[in-house]
Amino acid sequence: MAGLKPGAPTPTALTVHGQSRVLEVAFSDGAVFRLPFELMRVLSPSAEVQGHGPGQETLQTGKRDVTLLGLEPVGHYAVKPTFSDGHDSGIFTWDYLYTLGAEQDRLWADYEARLQAAGRQRDDPMPVKGGHGCASH
């Protein structure tokens, strides 16, 4: 399994813990991270979540109880999870999974700050989508 960056750590094991809703990822440098499905879902690298450029992100809410229905390999560099809410367009590279694990505390704090700034709660339902004019979805 190769990473995108030369010399970057690569996964040696991926373990789905369905009951605790955590993906455990062990890396070649000895690091082991437990990534909550909720964190993976709200920070999915997909265009649906991240948008097509800075400032186009869609704040995700109501994902606390999301589960992982599937995890399919993408080449030798990533996995594509299918979440219980139907989201399946995020491709999580090894580098991105490592970043989620290594920076988990900061990423949670950033997410909570974005929720607060938007006047939203973590468990609020997602707003109903209106047409946003993006022809790529």
N, C-alpha and C positions, 0 to 999 in steps of 0.2 A: 504494500500500500504506500503509494508515494504522496507526499504533500505537494502543495502548489509552490511553496518556497523551498529552494534547495536546503537540505539540512534541517528542515522543520520537523518537529516530532510527529509521528504518525501513530494511529491507534493500534494497540496490540489486542484489545478486547472491547467489545460493545455489549453491554448487558442491559436489557429492558426489564425494569422492575415495575410491573403493571400495578401492583397493589399500592406502592408508595408513589407511583407516577413520576419515576425518575429514570433517566438514561445514564448509566454509569459508563464512563469512557476511560480506559487505561491507555496511556501513551508510552511511546518508546523511551522517553526520558525519565520514566518512573512516575510521572504525575498521574493521578487518578481523580477524576471529577465526577460529581453526581449532579446532573443537570435536570432540574424539574421540567416536566413537560410544559408547564405553564410558561416558564421563562423561554423555552425554545419557541413556543407558539407566539408569544407577544413580540419576540425579537426575530421572527422568521426573516431570512434574507430575501424573501420573495418580493416582487414588485407590488403585490397586493398589500403588503405590510409596509415596505420601505419606500414605495412610490418609485418614480422614474428619475428622481434627483433630490437634492437637499430641499427640505421644507415640504416635501410631498408625502411624508410618512402618514400612515393611518394608525392612530392610537388604538390599540387593541384592549378590549375590556371583556369581562365575563368568561375568562379562560382558565380560572382556577381549577376546575374539575375536568379539564380536557385530558383525554387519554391518547395513547399512541396505538393506532390500529395496525400499522405496518411500518417497516423501515427497509427501504430497498437501496441496494448499492448503486452508485452512479460512477461508472468507471472505477478507477483506483484512487480517487481523490475525495469522495463525498458520499453522503447518504441523503435519501429523500424520504422524510417521514410523512405518513398519512395520519392526520389527527382526527379525533372523533367528531369535531365540528365540520369536517369535510375539507379542511385546508390541506392541500398536498402539493403546493407549487414551490415550496422552499427547498433549495439545494444547500445542504449544510456541509461545507468543505471541512476537511480535517483542521485546517487553520482556524476556521470560524468556530468549530466546536471547542478547540483549545482556548480561544479567546473567551467564549462564553463561560468556560470553567474557571480560567485564571482571573477573570475580571467580574465574576458573578456578583460580588457584593456591590461594586460600583454600578453595574448594569441594573441591578434591582433598585438601587437608590435613584438612578437616573429615571427609570420607569415610574417610580412612585412620585418623583418631582414633576414629571410630565403629566401624570394623572392629576396631581394637585393643581398645576397651572391651568389645566383644562376644566377644572371643576368637576372631575369625574372620579368615580370610585372603582376600585379594582374589579368588583363583582357586578358593576352596572352592565346591562345588556348592551351589545353592540348596536349603534344606531342603524336604522334601516337605510340601506344604500339608495342614494338617488343617482341619477345619471351624472357622471363627472367628466364626460367627454373624452375618456381615454379609449381609443379604438383597439388597444392591444389586449383587452380583457374580454 
